[in-house]
Every structure is written in C-alpha cells, then in structure tokens.
C-alpha cells in the first residue's frame, strides 16, 4: 500500500490537488488544524501526522532542526522537504512526482531520516 503524506501549510491547496490528481494520497494540514495551523509548532503537526502513519512533507528545510525533528526521531520515521522554497506549485508537483519511486523506497526503508527532494533526486540530510 502506498504511503500517505501530510502536507505542511507552505505547500498549499494546489499542490495537494495536483498530487491527488496524480494518484498520491495526501492530507492537508488545514483540514485538521484551525487557521491553517498558523499557531501550531512544527513538532505538533508532524507528531499528529506520524501518529496516523502519514509521512510529513514540507518545503521548509529548517524543519530538520532539533525540536522539529524530534517526532521523527522518536518514531523512527522519515520526513521529506523540498530544497528550493522558490518553486511554483506545478514545479513542486512535477519534482515530487518525478521522484515518487525513490520517495516510496525511502519510506519503506524507514528512519529516522530526513530527505531533501532535489531536482536530481533525494538527498538524505539527517541524521
């Protein structure tokens, strides 16, 4: 069964819709937290998703700092983030979809681990 992903608010509605159109199982943070989780610390939404076996996906590389990454460590999970915060929605979707196989393999491999999704592929950046 393919993994399900929990999208950080910074990825937006269009990314979620386009990924769903391409067969991805994604959950948007806004559907579970009020005000698009503006006041929710990263470690809280990450924990929420991981408790449901959803893989966190963000475009914020700062998410791999100590406090934010702790839920990934505690659960031996994986987290993915885009290495370029300037990408437009369709560029994000194309990049993620191009590396879908590698992303799924990384999820199967398990963690704890964080991966940057780069133009050329995945790069394990933590631990």
Secondary structure, DSSP 8 states (H G I E B T S, - for coil): ---EEEE-GGGHHHHHHHHHHTT-EEEEGGGTSGGGGTTS-HHHHHHHHHHTTEEEEES-GGGGSHHHHHHHHHTT-EEEEES-TT--HHHHHHHHHHTHHHHHHHHHH--SEEEEEETTEEEEEE-
